[in-house]
């Protein structure tokens, strides 16, 4: 339960019985609150008064000297500071006074309680999720409709699905494994069933979730038995291995000598007898100390290992004349006591002879290595464990433009501080203790890939850092070309369906206006000038842009369409101009090609250009003027090699007057203006478009419906505020929803069929109240699409935030 003090609002106004309406108004205005509590002499809440009640009282003619209890509402309850506030209580009475030691300290409103319970519920959900994710067991739960209500990360991993797609989705749609689906949704389950997912074995446990003896869902838990199965296999393998171990020990070329923790000899193998010239009978059952004392062994690795508790190694010459390397390893039990010492004896006679020969040729090898290092195409830079430069090769000097004399004998930190190097992989490798790779541009202008590897000694200390420097200048040039091709590929992939639909549509027209417009558009296509296409929403500005593309010199290049109003402002710059690797937090390590580069050799259509933020208008203007762009985080300009077409349904001149659009950019875009007339101004196109869309949707849905003549007559007179797009949507709607094969005027929506007239100039008239509501709804929908909060919308529309919230609720607009 929620405590009263957890939700109280201390910014409260408390009034007393006998105070006046005027006093209440002044106090509430000073404190900026909407409601105040009325208290008796015992500090108990007797009622509530709001701004609305005060205003209503004054409008009804009541004097400001009227006592407040005459207009208060008795919708109030009293709570102590530590009282529990239930949801049921907050639903019944939406205002309360909280007291501490008998003194009012704040108020509670219904919204505060509901918000507190919502926050607690979210915290509990987060806790449940964290708990489920902490259990190394897949867990998934569904309701009676097979909707996934719970799925932890182990279930996601086992099933190969993503939580964002799985949670609240139908299990049959996201789970492809038929066994899991049967276990979740079926009625029969066998306890010994075993399922295999991604190479792991699981035993399923299923439990119905019951409330009042009725099942509301089902939980499935999968116990991973992969490790158990692996242990069983390993146990079987161990048993077979033990049968072979004895033969392996006896056939080993090395000698083996085993004692217990008191140095008593347990066994030796034939290899030991051969190397040392000592037999099984001489040693087994006897103590190593006695054998050394008697001269059977001159030295003992076993005794040394028992004395130090660590591995002991020594070399000796056996009675056979063989040179042997003796390594004794102590074996401990769980309490830390030595229970065995296992000694390996290796014949190193031939190895020592070979070592002597190798030492003879070592000088020659060093000369060969020097020649290899100096002839390497890659650069090589070597420091000691304190970053002091030991050597560098000619490849390094060639790539980096830095000489042997500048570096050898000097510390890398000093060289970086002096600016000889801008960055250092050596210092990063010493700091991190692991391989470091970075890229940099040398003073020669070459781009280099630098990889620094720390070298450790046996004690884990870095004794050397070896850095390889590779010239990747040409590779990066190829990479940038590949990025452009990949960017074009990804763009086409995401918009393939839309492009196929657009390219398959013919420009349906019969009016003289449209024929004249298309002829002019085809003439415009032959030149490379910038075009500004203007027209209302839905008139087909994108089709005009495509006609220009298909009839232009760049028709074989890409046609890239981007809606400037559909992409968030913080992403639009990187989408248009691209960005370099590491340009900002979260940026791809390989960078990204912008749409200006993707459209190279083709046309970039900037639709809804009026929605472009002012800061990007400046960057677009520079691109149009200079014919080059700069990636986000980039330093090298990139030449613009595409034609620009812009489109808008807004009045750019009005936006210029309001300071929302740049005049210089307008003139750059408006070299060739094209205005697409609205559908109401070319009525002769309406019947042709109706027939076209009816045929399209008849073929799409396998129907044979047609329009009654009365429908043609009615729709020709309609004003079509949504233009061709609205007509297309209406035709699909009529075809799908009409019962009969002949669509009549009765099938039309009410707003088209009735309640409207036309003026002499063809404008559609509707009741004023409906027009106002339509305008308000459209304005609010557009505003919430562009801005994130009711506060921002209220600021732009210059009204109170409460007005925006109320009207959004009225029109059912989510925000």
N, C-alpha and C positions, 0 to 999 in steps of 0.2 A: 504494500500500500504506500501511497505518497503522503508524506507529512505536510502539514499546513505551511510550515516555515520554508519548505522546499519550493513552493510556487507563489508565495505572497508577493504583492507589489507594494513596496514601501511608499511609493509616490501616490499617496491617497489623501482625499479631502474628507474630513469628518465634520459633520454638522450636528447640531443639537436641536432637540424639539424647542420650538419657539423662535428659531432664527428665521429670517425672511427670505423671500425669493431673490431680492436684490443682493443680500449678503451671499447667498449660495452662488449666484451668477458671478460675482466678483472673485470669490475664492476659486471657483472652478476655472475661470479664465486665467487667473494668475498662475495656477499650478499646471494648466494645460491638460486637464483630465476631462473625460466625457461623462463620468458618473461619480456621485458622492454618496456616502453612507450617512443615515440619520440616526443618531444615538440618543438614548435616554440618559437619565442621571447616573445609571449603573453601568454606563459605557456599553450597553447592549444595542445591537443593530435593530432598529424598528422599521426601517424601510430604505428605499433607494430613490434617488432623483437623478435624472439624466439631463443633458443639454436639450434633448428633444422635448422633454416634459416642461422645462423652463420656458423654452420658446413657445410651446403650445399655450402655456398659461398666460404669457404676456400677450400673445395674439388674441386670446379669448377675453382680454380686457382686465385680467387680474392685476392688482396693484403690486408694485415691488415690495410693499410692506406686508403682503400676505404671508402668513406663516407657512413654512415649508411643508409641514405635515399634511396640509390640505391637498397637496398634489403628489405626494410621494407614493411609490409603489411598495407594497409589503412583500417584496420578493428578495428576502435577505435571510441569511442564517449566520449564527455566531460560532466561532471555532477558537479553541485554545491553540497556543503556539505549537504544541506537539501533537495535536489531534491528527488522525488519519483522514484523508479525503478520498472517498471512493468515486469511481466513475459514475455510479448510479446516482450518488448525491449531486454531482456536478450537472447531471442531465436534468434533475428535477428543479434545482434552484441555481441560477447562473451567476449569483453574486454573494459574497460572504465577507465578513469582517474577522480578522485574526487578532486575538489579544494575547499579551504576555504579562503575567502577573496582574491581570485585570485591566491593563491599559491597551487600547487598540494600537497596533503597530503596522498594520497594512491590510490590504484587501486581496481577495482571491476572486478571479472571474473564471467563467466556464472555459474560455479559450486557454487560460493558463494551465488548468488542470488537464485538459485534453492534450495539450502540448507536452506536459511533463510525462503523462502516461505513454504518449507516442515515443518520446525519447527513451524512456525505460524499456519499452518493447523492442526498439531498435538495438539497444545495448544487450538485451537478453538474446536477441537473434544473433548478434555478432559473437556473443559468448558461446552460443550453441555451435555456430559455425567453426569457431576456433577450436572448441573441444573436439568436434568431429574430425577436423583436419589434423588434430594432434594424435588421433588414434590411427595406428598404421593398419587400418582395415577398411576396405571399401564399404560404404554405407549409402543406400539409396532408398527413398521413401516416396510412395505415390498415394493419391487419393482414390476414391471410388471411380473417378472419371479417367484414371490412368495418367493424371497430370503429375509430373515430378515436383514434389514439394521440398525435398531435401536431397542433396547430393554432395558428398565431400570430395576433396581433391584426390583421394586414393581411388574412389570410384571413377572419377573423370579419367585418371591415368589408366586404370584397368580397362575401361570401356573405350578409351580413345576419343572422348568427347569433351567439349568445352562447356563450363558452367553457364556462361552467358547464353548459349544456345539451348542447353538442357533444362535449366531451372524454369519451371512453370510451363514447359512444353509437354506435349503428349509423349509418353514413353515409347509408343510404337513408331513415332516419327523420328526420334533421335537415337534410339538404341537398335543397332543392327544385329546384335547377337540373339539368335532365336532362343537359345537356352535361357539366357537372362530374362528375356521377355516372358517366357513361359513361367519361370520362377516368380516373376513379379505379378503377372496378371492371371496365371492359371490357378486352378482349384486344387491340383494334386501336386505334392512335392515329396520326393524320396530323400530321407535324411542322408543316405549314403551317396547321393548324386555327387559327382565331381565335375566341375566345369573348368575349362582351360581358356585363359584370356591373356593374349600377348606373351605366350610362352610360360605363364605361371599357372599353377593349379590352385583351385579354391574349393572349399566345402561350403555350400550355401546354408544359411539359417534364415528362415522366414517367420515373421510375426505379424499378425493382424493387429491394427490399432482400433480399440473398442471404446465407445462412449455409450453408457447406458445399455451395454450388451449389444450394441449395433456397431458393425464395422464401418469406420470412416476412412480407412486407408490401410496401407501395408508397408512394412519395413523389411528390406532385404540386406543381410550382412554376409559378406563373403570372407571366410577365414582362409588366409594364405597358408597352404601346406607345402609350398615349393621347397622350403628349407628342410622340412621333415622328410620329404621324398628324397632330397639330395643326401641327407644323412643316412637314410636306408641304403641308398646306392653306394655311398662311401663305405658303409659298414660291410656290405657284401664284397666290395672291392678289397677292403682291408683283409678280410678273411682269406681271400685268394692270394693276396700279396704276401701274407705271412708264410704261406706254403713255399713261396719262391724266394723269400728273404734269405733263408739259410743258404740256399744254393748260390745266391748273389754274393753273400759275404765270403763264402769259401772260394768263389771264382774271382774275387776282386784282385786286381793287380797290386793294389796297395795293401799294406799290412794293417791289421786291426787288433787292438789290445784293450780289454775291458776289465776294470776293477770296480769293487763296490766303494762306498764312502769311506771305508777304513783302509783302502789300498790293497785289499785282498783280491788276487787275480781270479776272474770268473771265466774268461775264455780268450783264445787267440785264434787267428785263422792261418791258413796255409801261406798266404802272402807274407805274413809276419815271419814265419819260420824260414821262408826262402830268403828274405832280405837280411834278417838279423842272424841267421844261423843258430837259432835257439828253438828247442822243441816244446811241444804242448806239455809233455811230462815234466819238463824242468820248471814250469811256471804255474800252471793252473793249481789253485788251492793254496798258493803261497803268497806271503805279503811282499809288496814291492820294496819296502825298506830292507827286508832281509836279503832280497835278491841283489840289491845295490851293494849292501855290506859284503856279500859273498863274492862280488865282482862279476856276477852274471850280466849286469848292466853297469856301464860306467856313469851314466847320468839318467835321470828319470823326469820326463815331462809330467807323469802322473802325480808324483810327489809335489812338484812345483805348482800344479793346478790346485791340489788340495790345500796347499799352504796359502796361496793368494786368493783362492776362490774365483779365479779368472782363467781364461784360456792361456795356455803356456805353449810356446813354440821354441824349438831348439834344433840344432843340427849336430849329427855325430857320425862317426865312422864305425860300421859294424865289424864283427869278427870276420865277416866274409870279405871285407875290403870295400864294401859298397858304402856310398855316401847317402845318408838318409835325412829327410826332413820330418821331425816328430812334432805333431800338434795334438795336445791333450785338452779336451773340453769337459768341464765339470757339468753334471746334470743335476738339477735341483728338484725337490718335491715342493708341494704347495706351501709348506712351512718354512721354506728357505734353506733346508738341509741338503747337503750334497749326498746323493744316493748312488751315483755312478760317475766314473771318469772314463770317457771313451777316447782312445788315443789312435790317431791315424799316422801310419808310418809310410812315407813315400820314398821310393828309390829315385834320387835326384842325381845319380852318377852321370848319366848321359846329359841331363839338363845343365849341370855345371860345366861340362865340357863344351856344350853349345854356347853357354853364356860367355865363356872365354873367347870363343870364336867371334861372337857378336860384338864384343868389346873391341875387337880388332878392326871391325868395319864400321864402327859407330861414327868415327870421324868422317868417313866417306858419306854416310847418310845425312849428316848435318849439312854438308856442302850441297847435297841434292835437295834437301828441304829448303835451303835458302834460295836456290834457283827456282823452285816451285812457287814459293811465296812471292818472289819478285816478278814472276811471269804471270801471276793471276790477273784476270781482267777485273775482278772485284777488288775493292780497297780493303786493307787489313790494318787494324789499329789495336795495339796491345798495351795494357797498363798492368801494374801490380795491384795488390789488394787495397792499396791506399790511393789509387787513381794517378800514380806517377807513371808518365809515359815511358814505355820500354822500347817500342819500335813501331814503325809504320812502313808500308810498302809503296812502290811506285804507282800502283793502281789508286791508292788513296790520294796521293799527290795530284794525279791527273783528274780525278773526279771532284775533289774538294778545293783544289787550287791552293793547298797549304803544304809547305815543304817540311822535310825531315828536320831541318835546323830550327824551325819555329816551335816544334813540339817535344822532341825527345829530351828526356830529363826533367820536363816540367810537369806540374800537377794539372790535371784536367779542370779542377775548380778554378784555378788561376786563369787558364786559357779561356774559359767561359766568361769569367768576370772581365777580362780584357777585350772580349768581343771577337776573339779568334774563331770560336764556335758560338752559334746562337743557342743551341740546345745540345745536351749530351746524353746519349744512351748509356755511356759508361757510368756516370753518376747515378742515373736511375736504376741501373742493375745493381750497383753497390748498395743503394738505399733499400730496394725491394728484395734483394737476394734471389732474384729469378731473371729469366730472359726478358729483355725489353726490346720492343720494336717501335720505331718511329720514323716519320718521313720529314725531310727538310730540303730546302733549296740552298745549294752551295753558292759560294761567291762566283763560281764559273757560270752560274745560271742553270746548272744541271740539277734535276730532281733526284734525290737519293733515298733509298730504303736502308735504314740503319738498324742492325740487329746486334745487340750486345749480350754476350753469354758469360755469366760468372763461373769461374773454375774453382772447385773446392779441394782442400787437402783432406786427409783421412780424419781430421778432427772437426771437420765441418766449417773451417775458416776459408774465406775467399782469398785465394792467393794470386789470382789473375783475372782480368776481364778481357776477353777477346771480342772485338767488334768487327763485323763484316759490313762493308758499305757497297751497295749495288746501285749502279746508274739505271734509273727507271724512267728517264725522260721520254724515250720513245714508247715505252710501255704505257705511260700515263696518257700520251697522245692517243694511242689506240683505245685506252679505257674510256676516254671522253667521247670518242666516236661511238663506242659500244653503248655508253650510257644514253646517247641520243637515240640510237636504234631501239634500245630497250624501253626508253621512255615512250617512244612512238608506239611500240608494241603494246605496252600496258594501257596507254590511252585508248587505242583501238579496242582492246579487249574489254575494257569497262563500258565503252559506249557502243559496242557492236550492235546490240539489239536495236537501240534507238536509231543508229545510222542506217541499218537495214530497212527499218520502217519508213524513215524519211526518204531514202533513195528510191523506195518502191512506189511512193505516192506521186501521182501526176498533179501538175498545177491545174486544177479544174476552174475554168472561167469561161464566160461568154460576154461579159460587159466590155464596152469600148474602153472604159477607164483602165481595166486590168490589162487588156491587150496593148494599149498604149504604154502602160507602165512596164510590161515585160519587154516590149521592143526597146524601150529606153535602157532597161537593165542590161540587156544583151549588148547594147552599144557600149555601156559603161564597163562591161566585163573585159573589153579588149584593151583597156588602159590599166595602169598600175596605181591610179590615184586612190586616196583614202575615201571611203564611202560611209555616210551616216544614214542608216535606215530608221525612219521614225514611223510610228503608228501605234494604235491602241493595242492592248493585250489581246492576243489571239488572232490577229489579222494575218499572220504568216510571215513575219519578218525573217525567220530562219530559212524559209523556202526561198525568199528573194536572195539571201546570202548564198544559198547553195546554187541558184541559177548563175550568179556571178562566178562562182567557183568553177562550175562545169563548163562555162563558156570562156574562161580566161586562159591566159598562157600558162598558168600554174595548175591546170586541171588535173595533171598527173601527180601533183603533190598532195599533201594531206589537207583536209578541211577540219580545223579544230574549233569547236564551239565551246565557249565557257560563259556561264551565267554569273556575272559579277555580283549579283545579289544573293546567290545561293550558297556562296562559299564564305565562311566566317572571316571577318576582317583580319584576324591574326594569322590566318593561313593563306589568304589571297595573294600576298606578296611572294611567298615561296612557291605557290602554284604557278604564278605567271612568270616569274623571273628565275626560279630554281634557287638552290643554295649549295654552298660548298660543304665538304665534310667537316663536322664539328662547329658549324656556324652558330648553333644555339643548343640549349639543353634538349635532349631527345632527338636531335638531328641524326639522320642515317650516317654511318661511318663512311659511306661511299659518296655522300652528297646526293643531289637530285637535279635532274634536268627540268627546266621550266617549260611552260607551254610555248613561249616565244621560240625556244630552240626546237621543240617538237614539231612546230608548224613550219620549219625551214623548208623553203621551196613550195609552200602552199599558202593557205589563207588562215588567219586567226580571226574568228568572229567573236567580238566582245559584246555579248548580249547584256541588256540591262546596264549600259554604261553609266547611266545616271546614279546607280547605287555605288559607284566606285568611291572609296574614301578619298578625302582631299590629299592626304600624304601620298597615296598611290597615283592620284591624278598627276602630281608633279613628276613622278618617276616615269609614267606613261608618256607625258609630254616630252621628256628628255629622250625617251626611246624613239619617238616619232621624229624629233628634230635631228638627233645625232645618228640615227640608224644603228644604234648599239645599246646593249643592256649590260647590267652588272649583276651577277648572282649575289644573293644574300651571303655576306661573309667573304665575298670574292674580291680580288684586287685586279683581275685582268678583264677588260671589256670584251664583250662577245657581240659580233656583228649580227644585226637583225636582217634576216633574209626571207621575210614573209610579208604578204600584203595584209593590211589591217582593215577590217570592216567592223563598224560599231552599230549597235541597235539600241533603241530605247522607246518606252511608251510614256515617258515623262516630258514635260515642257522644260527643255534645258535653259531657255532664256529666262524663265521665271526662277529657276534654280540659280542662275548666274546673278540675278538681281538680289537674291537672298544670301549670296555668298556661299552657296552649296556646290557650285560647279565653276571651274576656271574658264574664263573667257578665252584665254589663249589656247587652251586645249580644245575648246569648242570649235575655234576656227581651224585648228589642225585636223579635226575629225570631219568637219562639214565641208570638205573640198567638193564632194559631189553629194548633195542631199537627195534622198529618195523618201517619199512619203507614201505609205501603203494605205489606201482608203479603207474606212471601216465597212463592214458588210451592209449596214443600213443605207450607205450611199451608193451601193451597186446591187439593187434588189434583183436585177435580172440574173445574178449569179446564184441566188438562194435556191431556186428549184433545181438547178443543175447540181449544186453541192448536195442537196437533199437526196437526189437520186443516186449520186456517187456513193455517199456514205451508206445508204440503205443497201446498195449492192455489195459494198465491202463487208458489212456486218452480216448480211444474209449468207455470204460465202463463208465467213468466219465461224458462224454458229450453225451452219447447215439448215437454214430456214428459207422460206419463200414468201415473205411478207411484203406488202406494198402499202403506199400511202393513199388515202382517200383525197379527192380533189379539195375537199373542205380544209384539209390539213395544209395543203399548199397555200390556199388563199389566206388562211390565218397566219401562217408562219412568214409569209412574204411581208405582212403588215407589222410583224414584231420588230422591235428596235435592235435586238441582238447586241446587248452591251458586252457580251463575252466573245462576239464575232465568230469566226469559223470554228474556233475551239469549242465554244458553247453549242454551236449547231451540231458538230460531230458528236459531242457527248449526249445531246438530246436524242439524236437519231439512234444511238446505241441503246439508250435507256428505253425509248419507245419500242424498239424491236424486241428487247428482252422482256419487258414487263407487260406488253399488250397480250390479251388473251386470243383474239381473233387474228386471222391472216391479213385482214384489211385494217389498217390503223386509221381510226377516225378522230375527229376533233375531241371526242369524249376521253380519249387516251392522253390528251395533252395535260401538262401540269396546270394547276389552277392559276398560277401567276401569268401564264401565257393565254389560257383560254378565256378568262374573265377578268374584270376589274381594271381594264386598261383602255385608253383611247389614244388617238394620235392628234397632234396639232397639224396645221396646214403644211409645215415644213417637214413632216414625217416623224417628229419626235414623239416617243411613247410617253403618255401621261398616266401616273398612278396616284393613289391618295397621298397627300402630303406627309401624313404620319408614317406611312410605309416607306416613302422615299427617305425620310429622315433616319428611320431605323436601318434601312439598307445602307445608307451612307455611313452611319455610325459603325455598323457591324464591319463593313469593308475596311474602314479606316483603322479600327482597332485590330483586326486580323493582320493587316499589313504592318502595323506598328509592332505587334508582339512577335511577328516573324523576324523583324529587323533588330529589336531591342530585347534584352534578356529579362527585364524586371518591370513591374508596374510603376516603380519609381521613375525609371528612365522614360517610359511611355508618357507618364503624367508631365514630366519636365518638357518633353518635346511638344506635346499637344497643349501645354500651358493650362492645365486644369489640376485640381486636387487629386492626390493619389487615391483617396477614398472613392472619388467619382469613377476613376478608371476601374478599380476593383469591383464596384457595384455593377457597372455596365458590362464588364467581362462576364460576371456571373449571370447577368440577364440574358446575354446572347450565347452562353455556353462556351465561351472561349477559354481554353486551357492555357495556363502560363506558368 
